[in-house]
Amino acid sequence: MKTTTLLSTSLLLSLVVLPGVGWGQAQAPAASPAPAPVPAVQPPAEAAAPALPALAWEPPPLQPFSATYQAFYKGKEAGDASMQVTHTGGNQWRVDMQVVGRRGFASVLGLNIEQSTVFEERAGAYAPLSQSTVRKGLFLGKKAVGTYNWQAGTAQWSGDVEKKRAQPIPLQPGDQSALLINLAIMRDARPGATMHYRYVDMGKVRQHDYQAAPQTENVEVGDLSYNALRVYRTNGGNNETILWPTEFPPRCASCNAKTAKTASICA
């Protein structure tokens, strides 16, 4: 278990429970063929391989939820994390993430990272309105706030950011904050799908491309086992990110490696 660029932190998370609709299995009824003559003596037919049921996909509705995590640093448990999605009224929502260091080096630093994004749901799409990041701890007291001004067509950050990161960024339809990419993948993932998101956060712009596996596979998390779909980032270089949306009961596990070494988180 290692780091995630989606959360803009070097800590890893191990498990999260998200609400949502998973994969339903459906098959279209076959049309009845016209009857054919049957020979008096019919040789035994070879058993046909069973057909796999088609995978039906409905985007899961956005729902409020809260989840808790274990946080890992370099493979060792470092603390706790939590994620919460709140409906604040109308079509406006808020997603919050907090990571608190309680063991090892993270505990010595008193590490506490808080991120949040206020956003609107617009015809199933997520449009960020504001974003904030607060880092607390020894030598780590920093805060940055960003505003996505869709009317003006720009996003801009202030606070503890580099000068070049404080310049206005031209917005494009579909731009997402780091936290919103997590929610968007949960909404869009389906077998064989490709997903493309433009990351605009903390004064940075990045293209995030993801590919879903053609079929689900069994994934074990602790004592539990889920039929999950592997979704991985295809353009992250050494920052390998893997997410595991699952069918009923709905869950999500994801992983990210900041180096070429194997690593994972849940988000």
NUVEXNU-557173 format. One record per residue (C-alpha): residue number from 0; residue in one letter; x, y, z. Coordinates in steps of 0.5 Angstrom, whole numbers. Layout:
<recs>
<rec resi="NUM" resn="A" x="X" y="Y" z="Z"/>
...
</recs>
This chain:
<recs>
<rec resi="0" resn="M" x="0" y="0" z="0"/>
<rec resi="1" resn="K" x="3" y="7" z="-2"/>
<rec resi="2" resn="T" x="1" y="14" z="-5"/>
<rec resi="3" resn="T" x="-4" y="17" z="-9"/>
<rec resi="4" resn="T" x="-3" y="23" z="-13"/>
<rec resi="5" resn="L" x="-11" y="24" z="-14"/>
<rec resi="6" resn="L" x="-11" y="26" z="-6"/>
<rec resi="7" resn="S" x="-4" y="30" z="-7"/>
<rec resi="8" resn="T" x="-1" y="27" z="-1"/>
<rec resi="9" resn="S" x="4" y="22" z="0"/>
<rec resi="10" resn="L" x="0" y="17" z="5"/>
<rec resi="11" resn="L" x="-4" y="11" z="3"/>
<rec resi="12" resn="L" x="-11" y="9" z="4"/>
<rec resi="13" resn="S" x="-12" y="2" z="5"/>
<rec resi="14" resn="L" x="-20" y="1" z="4"/>
<rec resi="15" resn="V" x="-26" y="5" z="3"/>
<rec resi="16" resn="V" x="-34" y="4" z="3"/>
<rec resi="17" resn="L" x="-37" y="8" z="-3"/>
<rec resi="18" resn="P" x="-45" y="7" z="-4"/>
<rec resi="19" resn="G" x="-47" y="6" z="-11"/>
<rec resi="20" resn="V" x="-50" y="1" z="-16"/>
<rec resi="21" resn="G" x="-45" y="-4" z="-19"/>
<rec resi="22" resn="W" x="-46" y="-9" z="-25"/>
<rec resi="23" resn="G" x="-52" y="-12" z="-26"/>
<rec resi="24" resn="Q" x="-52" y="-18" z="-31"/>
<rec resi="25" resn="A" x="-57" y="-18" z="-36"/>
<rec resi="26" resn="Q" x="-58" y="-22" z="-43"/>
<rec resi="27" resn="A" x="-63" y="-21" z="-48"/>
<rec resi="28" resn="P" x="-68" y="-26" z="-50"/>
<rec resi="29" resn="A" x="-66" y="-30" z="-56"/>
<rec resi="30" resn="A" x="-71" y="-31" z="-61"/>
<rec resi="31" resn="S" x="-75" y="-37" z="-62"/>
<rec resi="32" resn="P" x="-72" y="-41" z="-69"/>
<rec resi="33" resn="A" x="-77" y="-44" z="-73"/>
<rec resi="34" resn="P" x="-77" y="-52" z="-72"/>
<rec resi="35" resn="A" x="-73" y="-56" z="-76"/>
<rec resi="36" resn="P" x="-73" y="-63" z="-78"/>
<rec resi="37" resn="V" x="-70" y="-68" z="-73"/>
<rec resi="38" resn="P" x="-67" y="-74" z="-76"/>
<rec resi="39" resn="A" x="-69" y="-81" z="-74"/>
<rec resi="40" resn="V" x="-62" y="-82" z="-71"/>
<rec resi="41" resn="Q" x="-59" y="-76" z="-68"/>
<rec resi="42" resn="P" x="-51" y="-77" z="-66"/>
<rec resi="43" resn="P" x="-49" y="-74" z="-59"/>
<rec resi="44" resn="A" x="-48" y="-66" z="-60"/>
<rec resi="45" resn="E" x="-42" y="-63" z="-57"/>
<rec resi="46" resn="A" x="-43" y="-59" z="-50"/>
<rec resi="47" resn="A" x="-43" y="-52" z="-52"/>
<rec resi="48" resn="A" x="-39" y="-47" z="-48"/>
<rec resi="49" resn="P" x="-44" y="-43" z="-43"/>
<rec resi="50" resn="A" x="-45" y="-36" z="-46"/>
<rec resi="51" resn="L" x="-43" y="-31" z="-41"/>
<rec resi="52" resn="P" x="-48" y="-26" z="-39"/>
<rec resi="53" resn="A" x="-48" y="-19" z="-42"/>
<rec resi="54" resn="L" x="-46" y="-14" z="-37"/>
<rec resi="55" resn="A" x="-51" y="-8" z="-36"/>
<rec resi="56" resn="W" x="-48" y="-2" z="-33"/>
<rec resi="57" resn="E" x="-52" y="4" z="-30"/>
<rec resi="58" resn="P" x="-48" y="10" z="-27"/>
<rec resi="59" resn="P" x="-49" y="10" z="-20"/>
<rec resi="60" resn="P" x="-53" y="16" z="-17"/>
<rec resi="61" resn="L" x="-49" y="21" z="-13"/>
<rec resi="62" resn="Q" x="-51" y="20" z="-5"/>
<rec resi="63" resn="P" x="-48" y="22" z="1"/>
<rec resi="64" resn="F" x="-43" y="17" z="5"/>
<rec resi="65" resn="S" x="-37" y="17" z="10"/>
<rec resi="66" resn="A" x="-32" y="12" z="10"/>
<rec resi="67" resn="T" x="-26" y="11" z="14"/>
<rec resi="68" resn="Y" x="-19" y="8" z="12"/>
<rec resi="69" resn="Q" x="-12" y="6" z="14"/>
<rec resi="70" resn="A" x="-6" y="10" z="12"/>
<rec resi="71" resn="F" x="0" y="7" z="10"/>
<rec resi="72" resn="Y" x="7" y="10" z="9"/>
<rec resi="73" resn="K" x="13" y="6" z="5"/>
<rec resi="74" resn="G" x="9" y="0" z="7"/>
<rec resi="75" resn="K" x="8" y="1" z="14"/>
<rec resi="76" resn="E" x="1" y="4" z="18"/>
<rec resi="77" resn="A" x="2" y="11" z="19"/>
<rec resi="78" resn="G" x="-5" y="13" z="21"/>
<rec resi="79" resn="D" x="-12" y="14" z="19"/>
<rec resi="80" resn="A" x="-16" y="17" z="14"/>
<rec resi="81" resn="S" x="-23" y="19" z="13"/>
<rec resi="82" resn="M" x="-27" y="21" z="7"/>
<rec resi="83" resn="Q" x="-34" y="24" z="7"/>
<rec resi="84" resn="V" x="-39" y="27" z="1"/>
<rec resi="85" resn="T" x="-45" y="31" z="3"/>
<rec resi="86" resn="H" x="-51" y="34" z="0"/>
<rec resi="87" resn="T" x="-51" y="41" z="2"/>
<rec resi="88" resn="G" x="-57" y="43" z="-2"/>
<rec resi="89" resn="G" x="-60" y="44" z="-9"/>
<rec resi="90" resn="N" x="-55" y="41" z="-14"/>
<rec resi="91" resn="Q" x="-49" y="43" z="-10"/>
<rec resi="92" resn="W" x="-45" y="38" z="-6"/>
<rec resi="93" resn="R" x="-38" y="37" z="-2"/>
<rec resi="94" resn="V" x="-33" y="32" z="-2"/>
<rec resi="95" resn="D" x="-28" y="32" z="4"/>
<rec resi="96" resn="M" x="-21" y="28" z="6"/>
<rec resi="97" resn="Q" x="-17" y="28" z="12"/>
<rec resi="98" resn="V" x="-11" y="24" z="13"/>
<rec resi="99" resn="V" x="-8" y="24" z="20"/>
<rec resi="100" resn="G" x="-1" y="21" z="22"/>
<rec resi="101" resn="R" x="-1" y="17" z="28"/>
<rec resi="102" resn="R" x="5" y="12" z="28"/>
<rec resi="103" resn="G" x="12" y="13" z="26"/>
<rec resi="104" resn="F" x="15" y="19" z="22"/>
<rec resi="105" resn="A" x="8" y="22" z="20"/>
<rec resi="106" resn="S" x="6" y="22" z="28"/>
<rec resi="107" resn="V" x="13" y="25" z="29"/>
<rec resi="108" resn="L" x="11" y="30" z="24"/>
<rec resi="109" resn="G" x="4" y="31" z="27"/>
<rec resi="110" resn="L" x="2" y="30" z="20"/>
<rec resi="111" resn="N" x="-5" y="33" z="19"/>
<rec resi="112" resn="I" x="-8" y="34" z="11"/>
<rec resi="113" resn="E" x="-15" y="36" z="10"/>
<rec resi="114" resn="Q" x="-17" y="37" z="3"/>
<rec resi="115" resn="S" x="-24" y="39" z="0"/>
<rec resi="116" resn="T" x="-28" y="41" z="-6"/>
<rec resi="117" resn="V" x="-35" y="44" z="-7"/>
<rec resi="118" resn="F" x="-38" y="42" z="-13"/>
<rec resi="119" resn="E" x="-45" y="42" z="-17"/>
<rec resi="120" resn="E" x="-48" y="36" z="-20"/>
<rec resi="121" resn="R" x="-50" y="38" z="-27"/>
<rec resi="122" resn="A" x="-54" y="33" z="-31"/>
<rec resi="123" resn="G" x="-49" y="28" z="-28"/>
<rec resi="124" resn="A" x="-43" y="31" z="-29"/>
<rec resi="125" resn="Y" x="-39" y="34" z="-23"/>
<rec resi="126" resn="A" x="-37" y="42" z="-24"/>
<rec resi="127" resn="P" x="-32" y="44" z="-18"/>
<rec resi="128" resn="L" x="-33" y="51" z="-15"/>
<rec resi="129" resn="S" x="-28" y="51" z="-10"/>
<rec resi="130" resn="Q" x="-22" y="47" z="-7"/>
<rec resi="131" resn="S" x="-18" y="48" z="-1"/>
<rec resi="132" resn="T" x="-12" y="44" z="2"/>
<rec resi="133" resn="V" x="-9" y="45" z="9"/>
<rec resi="134" resn="R" x="-3" y="41" z="11"/>
<rec resi="135" resn="K" x="-1" y="42" z="19"/>
<rec resi="136" resn="G" x="5" y="39" z="22"/>
<rec resi="137" resn="L" x="12" y="40" z="24"/>
<rec resi="138" resn="F" x="15" y="45" z="18"/>
<rec resi="139" resn="L" x="8" y="43" z="14"/>
<rec resi="140" resn="G" x="4" y="49" z="16"/>
<rec resi="141" resn="K" x="1" y="51" z="9"/>
<rec resi="142" resn="K" x="-6" y="53" z="6"/>
<rec resi="143" resn="A" x="-8" y="54" z="-1"/>
<rec resi="144" resn="V" x="-15" y="56" z="-3"/>
<rec resi="145" resn="G" x="-18" y="55" z="-10"/>
<rec resi="146" resn="T" x="-24" y="58" z="-14"/>
<rec resi="147" resn="Y" x="-27" y="55" z="-20"/>
<rec resi="148" resn="N" x="-30" y="61" z="-24"/>
<rec resi="149" resn="W" x="-34" y="58" z="-29"/>
<rec resi="150" resn="Q" x="-37" y="65" z="-31"/>
<rec resi="151" resn="A" x="-30" y="68" z="-32"/>
<rec resi="152" resn="G" x="-28" y="61" z="-35"/>
<rec resi="153" resn="T" x="-22" y="61" z="-30"/>
<rec resi="154" resn="A" x="-19" y="58" z="-24"/>
<rec resi="155" resn="Q" x="-14" y="61" z="-19"/>
<rec resi="156" resn="W" x="-11" y="59" z="-13"/>
<rec resi="157" resn="S" x="-8" y="63" z="-7"/>
<rec resi="158" resn="G" x="-5" y="62" z="-1"/>
<rec resi="159" resn="D" x="2" y="58" z="0"/>
<rec resi="160" resn="V" x="3" y="56" z="-7"/>
<rec resi="161" resn="E" x="9" y="58" z="-12"/>
<rec resi="162" resn="K" x="8" y="64" z="-16"/>
<rec resi="163" resn="K" x="7" y="60" z="-22"/>
<rec resi="164" resn="R" x="2" y="56" z="-19"/>
<rec resi="165" resn="A" x="-2" y="63" z="-17"/>
<rec resi="166" resn="Q" x="-4" y="65" z="-24"/>
<rec resi="167" resn="P" x="-11" y="64" z="-27"/>
<rec resi="168" resn="I" x="-12" y="58" z="-31"/>
<rec resi="169" resn="P" x="-17" y="57" z="-37"/>
<rec resi="170" resn="L" x="-22" y="52" z="-35"/>
<rec resi="171" resn="Q" x="-25" y="47" z="-40"/>
<rec resi="172" resn="P" x="-32" y="44" z="-39"/>
<rec resi="173" resn="G" x="-31" y="37" z="-35"/>
<rec resi="174" resn="D" x="-25" y="40" z="-31"/>
<rec resi="175" resn="Q" x="-24" y="36" z="-25"/>
<rec resi="176" resn="S" x="-21" y="37" z="-18"/>
<rec resi="177" resn="A" x="-16" y="31" z="-15"/>
<rec resi="178" resn="L" x="-22" y="29" z="-11"/>
<rec resi="179" resn="L" x="-27" y="29" z="-16"/>
<rec resi="180" resn="I" x="-23" y="25" z="-21"/>
<rec resi="181" resn="N" x="-24" y="19" z="-15"/>
<rec resi="182" resn="L" x="-32" y="20" z="-16"/>
<rec resi="183" resn="A" x="-32" y="21" z="-23"/>
<rec resi="184" resn="I" x="-29" y="14" z="-24"/>
<rec resi="185" resn="M" x="-34" y="11" z="-20"/>
<rec resi="186" resn="R" x="-39" y="14" z="-24"/>
<rec resi="187" resn="D" x="-36" y="12" z="-31"/>
<rec resi="188" resn="A" x="-32" y="6" z="-30"/>
<rec resi="189" resn="R" x="-35" y="0" z="-34"/>
<rec resi="190" resn="P" x="-32" y="-6" z="-37"/>
<rec resi="191" resn="G" x="-27" y="-4" z="-43"/>
<rec resi="192" resn="A" x="-29" y="3" z="-42"/>
<rec resi="193" resn="T" x="-23" y="8" z="-43"/>
<rec resi="194" resn="M" x="-24" y="15" z="-39"/>
<rec resi="195" resn="H" x="-21" y="22" z="-40"/>
<rec resi="196" resn="Y" x="-21" y="27" z="-35"/>
<rec resi="197" resn="R" x="-17" y="34" z="-34"/>
<rec resi="198" resn="Y" x="-14" y="35" z="-27"/>
<rec resi="199" resn="V" x="-14" y="42" z="-25"/>
<rec resi="200" resn="D" x="-12" y="43" z="-18"/>
<rec resi="201" resn="M" x="-7" y="47" z="-14"/>
<rec resi="202" resn="G" x="-5" y="51" z="-20"/>
<rec resi="203" resn="K" x="-3" y="45" z="-24"/>
<rec resi="204" resn="V" x="-6" y="42" z="-30"/>
<rec resi="205" resn="R" x="-5" y="35" z="-32"/>
<rec resi="206" resn="Q" x="-9" y="30" z="-37"/>
<rec resi="207" resn="H" x="-11" y="23" z="-33"/>
<rec resi="208" resn="D" x="-13" y="18" z="-38"/>
<rec resi="209" resn="Y" x="-16" y="11" z="-35"/>
<rec resi="210" resn="Q" x="-17" y="4" z="-38"/>
<rec resi="211" resn="A" x="-22" y="-1" z="-35"/>
<rec resi="212" resn="A" x="-21" y="-8" z="-36"/>
<rec resi="213" resn="P" x="-25" y="-12" z="-40"/>
<rec resi="214" resn="Q" x="-28" y="-16" z="-34"/>
<rec resi="215" resn="T" x="-28" y="-17" z="-27"/>
<rec resi="216" resn="E" x="-24" y="-21" z="-22"/>
<rec resi="217" resn="N" x="-24" y="-23" z="-15"/>
<rec resi="218" resn="V" x="-20" y="-18" z="-10"/>
<rec resi="219" resn="E" x="-19" y="-20" z="-3"/>
<rec resi="220" resn="V" x="-19" y="-14" z="2"/>
<rec resi="221" resn="G" x="-18" y="-17" z="9"/>
<rec resi="222" resn="D" x="-23" y="-22" z="11"/>
<rec resi="223" resn="L" x="-28" y="-20" z="5"/>
<rec resi="224" resn="S" x="-28" y="-22" z="-2"/>
<rec resi="225" resn="Y" x="-31" y="-18" z="-8"/>
<rec resi="226" resn="N" x="-32" y="-18" z="-15"/>
<rec resi="227" resn="A" x="-28" y="-12" z="-18"/>
<rec resi="228" resn="L" x="-27" y="-9" z="-24"/>
<rec resi="229" resn="R" x="-19" y="-6" z="-25"/>
<rec resi="230" resn="V" x="-19" y="1" z="-27"/>
<rec resi="231" resn="Y" x="-12" y="4" z="-28"/>
<rec resi="232" resn="R" x="-9" y="10" z="-31"/>
<rec resi="233" resn="T" x="-5" y="9" z="-37"/>
<rec resi="234" resn="N" x="-1" y="16" z="-37"/>
<rec resi="235" resn="G" x="2" y="17" z="-30"/>
<rec resi="236" resn="G" x="9" y="15" z="-32"/>
<rec resi="237" resn="N" x="12" y="12" z="-25"/>
<rec resi="238" resn="N" x="5" y="15" z="-21"/>
<rec resi="239" resn="E" x="1" y="8" z="-23"/>
<rec resi="240" resn="T" x="-6" y="9" z="-20"/>
<rec resi="241" resn="I" x="-11" y="3" z="-20"/>
<rec resi="242" resn="L" x="-18" y="3" z="-18"/>
<rec resi="243" resn="W" x="-22" y="-3" z="-16"/>
<rec resi="244" resn="P" x="-30" y="-1" z="-17"/>
<rec resi="245" resn="T" x="-34" y="-7" z="-15"/>
<rec resi="246" resn="E" x="-41" y="-10" z="-16"/>
<rec resi="247" resn="F" x="-46" y="-11" z="-10"/>
<rec resi="248" resn="P" x="-45" y="-10" z="-5"/>
<rec resi="249" resn="P" x="-42" y="-3" z="-8"/>
<rec resi="250" resn="R" x="-35" y="-2" z="-5"/>
<rec resi="251" resn="C" x="-29" y="2" z="-8"/>
<rec resi="252" resn="A" x="-21" y="0" z="-7"/>
<rec resi="253" resn="S" x="-16" y="4" z="-11"/>
<rec resi="254" resn="C" x="-8" y="4" z="-11"/>
<rec resi="255" resn="N" x="-3" y="8" z="-13"/>
<rec resi="256" resn="A" x="5" y="7" z="-14"/>
<rec resi="257" resn="K" x="9" y="14" z="-14"/>
<rec resi="258" resn="T" x="15" y="9" z="-16"/>
<rec resi="259" resn="A" x="15" y="3" z="-20"/>
<rec resi="260" resn="K" x="15" y="-1" z="-14"/>
<rec resi="261" resn="T" x="8" y="-4" z="-13"/>
<rec resi="262" resn="A" x="3" y="0" z="-8"/>
<rec resi="263" resn="S" x="-4" y="1" z="-7"/>
<rec resi="264" resn="I" x="-9" y="5" z="-3"/>
<rec resi="265" resn="C" x="-17" y="6" z="-3"/>
<rec resi="266" resn="A" x="-20" y="12" z="-5"/>
</recs>
